[in-house]
Each structure stands twice: as structure tokens, then as C-alpha cells.
Amino acid sequence: MLVDWIMKGNESTGMTQSADANAAESVKVTFRGRGLAMMRGRKVELLVCPMCSQRTVGKVAQKGMCNWCAYEPSCGDAEPILGA
């Protein structure tokens, strides 16, 4: 699960993240290969919606939902983009 990956770190890159030390650090994620979001801890900022492919900006993106189709991403569908 992505939350476990964020909390434990990615062993293949040697990067580890703790909930306290890197609270402001963000991780790029997709949702089963579609869309784009930034995860900061457990907060999701949706940048490109995986359902309608529209860009989401401003406060709506920070709320983690699509401005166009009201899609709300599931952390269970999130996959980290490695090397990004």
C-alpha cells in the first residue's frame, strides 16, 4: 500500500521517510497509471484527474478532488512514480 511505502520508504532507492521528519516532503503518484497527484504525508493534492484527464488547480487541487468531475482519489489506488 502507498501509505506503507511512504512511511517505510522505498528500499530499492534507499530512501526512508518518517512521518515527522519529512512531513513537507512530497511524493508523485498516479492512480493505477492514470492521473497525477502529489502526496504529502497522507494528504493528496490532485493535479491531473485519472477519470476525466483534466488539470485541477488551486484550492480544489489542495482538497484532493477534481474540479471538473468531483473525483476523489483513493489512497488504495495510488502508486508512487519512482525516479520522478
VEXDREN-2710 file (C-alpha; in Angstrom, 1 decimal):
% VEXDREN-2710
k/r/px/py/pz
1/MET/0.0/0.0/0.0
2/LEU/1.2/3.5/-0.8
3/VAL/0.9/4.8/2.8
4/ASP/3.2/1.9/3.9
5/TRP/5.6/2.8/1.1
6/ILE/5.7/6.4/2.3
7/MET/6.1/5.6/5.9
8/LYS/8.8/2.8/5.5
9/GLY/10.5/4.3/2.4
10/ASN/11.5/2.6/-0.8
11/GLU/14.2/0.0/-0.1
12/SER/15.3/-0.1/-3.7
13/THR/16.3/3.6/-3.7
14/GLY/17.5/3.6/-0.1
15/MET/15.1/6.4/0.7
16/THR/13.3/6.3/4.0
17/GLN/10.7/8.8/5.2
18/SER/9.4/9.3/8.7
19/ALA/6.0/10.8/9.5
20/ASP/7.6/13.7/11.5
21/ALA/10.9/14.4/9.8
22/ASN/9.6/14.7/6.2
23/ALA/6.1/16.0/6.7
24/ALA/6.6/18.6/4.0
25/GLU/8.3/16.2/1.5
26/SER/6.1/15.2/-1.3
27/VAL/5.9/12.1/-3.5
28/LYS/4.5/12.0/-7.0
29/VAL/1.8/9.3/-7.5
30/THR/-0.6/8.0/-10.2
31/PHE/-3.8/6.1/-9.7
32/ARG/-3.3/2.8/-11.4
33/GLY/-1.2/4.5/-14.1
34/ARG/-3.6/7.4/-14.7
35/GLY/-3.7/11.0/-13.5
36/LEU/-1.1/12.7/-11.3
37/ALA/-1.0/13.8/-7.7
38/MET/1.4/14.9/-5.0
39/MET/1.2/13.1/-1.6
40/ARG/2.5/15.0/1.4
41/GLY/2.1/12.6/4.3
42/ARG/-1.4/11.3/3.9
43/LYS/-2.7/14.4/2.2
44/VAL/-3.3/14.1/-1.6
45/GLU/-3.1/17.1/-4.0
46/LEU/-4.8/16.0/-7.2
47/LEU/-3.1/17.7/-10.2
48/VAL/-4.5/15.7/-13.2
49/CYS/-7.7/13.7/-12.7
50/PRO/-7.4/10.0/-13.6
51/MET/-11.1/9.9/-14.6
52/CYS/-11.6/12.9/-16.9
53/SER/-7.9/13.8/-17.5
54/GLN/-8.4/17.4/-16.7
55/ARG/-5.9/19.5/-14.8
56/THR/-7.0/20.6/-11.3
57/VAL/-5.6/23.7/-9.8
58/GLY/-5.9/26.0/-6.8
59/LYS/-7.7/25.2/-3.6
60/VAL/-9.7/22.4/-5.2
61/ALA/-6.5/20.5/-6.0
62/GLN/-5.3/21.0/-2.4
63/LYS/-8.5/19.5/-1.2
64/GLY/-7.7/16.4/-3.2
65/MET/-10.7/16.3/-5.6
66/CYS/-11.2/17.0/-9.3
67/ASN/-12.6/20.5/-10.1
68/TRP/-14.3/19.1/-13.2
69/CYS/-15.9/15.7/-12.3
70/ALA/-15.6/15.8/-8.5
71/TYR/-13.5/12.6/-8.5
72/GLU/-11.9/11.9/-5.0
73/PRO/-8.9/9.6/-5.2
74/SER/-8.4/6.5/-3.1
75/CYS/-5.1/6.0/-1.5
76/GLY/-5.5/2.3/-2.2
77/ASP/-5.3/3.1/-5.9
78/ALA/-2.2/5.3/-5.6
79/GLU/1.1/4.1/-7.0
80/PRO/4.4/6.0/-6.5
81/ILE/6.2/7.3/-9.5
82/LEU/9.8/6.0/-9.0
83/GLY/12.6/8.1/-10.3
84/ALA/10.4/11.2/-10.5
END
